[in-house]
Amino acid sequence: MGVTPSNIISKSIYRNQFLAKVFFDLKLMEKEGSGYDKVYELLLFNGKPIPIVEEWDDRVVVTVNKNIVSKEVSRLMSRMNDEYSLSQKEIIALGIIAQNSTISSIELSKKLGLRNKENSGLKYWISKLVDYEIVLSKGKTKAREYFINPKVLKQLDFKGKTDLKKIESHRLEELILEDLKIYQPCSITQIHERIGKEISRKKVKRHLDKLIENNKIEAEGVNRWRKYKLENKK
């Protein structure tokens, strides 16, 4: 009826409006479609991974993992909620961002089940987080990425892991060029594996295209056979 594993957190439809009204009047449920959102909220607030939803021919299976991704993320969530009284949507969005360290607007929208991945849909989930500078962003449109404000992490004495997800564009390009100096010609998969898998493959591809556009590297072949190498300047 329009609800799928990819949009279950953002879409709600009455399957039987009469039963729904009866259960609501009997105070057996808060409102239609709020249960799955609550599962998301509780798991992310406690530093646990989001549930896995699988749709089969005759059933829907939801897997909830009990392991904690990060106790530090749980501590961050608790502190931010105490200070800013976050809404359910904000807790969910903050939890996803915190667990991913850095996440693109497209990927965040996908995890939240938002159809239009570039417009104002995200603002209802993260606008307060951005206004209070709990979450910062860099880049524009499809290249926009969200991450927790380093000042917030420092104030909390956050003991997370350092990675290359937030690497600046010019540093990533230099990293790619240094890699090609040694290993050229090579595929994007090979480059990605060497410079750091924690960096988004799409981000690597975007900067490879930019380096080609700026005549710093060149490519030969197509699709899976595409190889990159330094520009041959005659």
Number of C-alpha atoms within 10 A of each C-alpha: 7 8 12 14 14 16 16 18 22 17 14 15 12 12 10 8 11 10 11 18 15 12 15 14 12 10 10 10 15 13 13 16 17 14 13 15 15 15 16 23 21 16 21 27 23 20 24 24 20 20 16 11 15 13 11 8 5 5 8 11 11 13 10 15 13 10 10 15 15 18 14 20 27 20 16 24 21 17 13 16 15 10 8 12 12 17 13 16 19 19 24 26 23 27 27 25 20 23 21 16 20 24 21 23 22 20 13 20 20 15 16 22 18 20 14 12 18 15 12 10 14 18 11 11 20 19 14 16 20 16 10 10 14 19 20 16 17 13 12 10 13 12 13 14 21 23 22 22 14 13 11 15 16 10 8 13 11 14 12 12 6 8 13 15 18 17 12 10 13 10 10 19 18 11 14 21 20 14 19 17 11 9 14 15 18 17 19 18 14 13 23 20 12 12 16 14 15 15 18 16 16 12 16 22 15 12 17 22 15 14 18 16 11 11 13 16 20 18 17 13 10 8 8 9 10 13 18 20 21 18 14 9 7 3
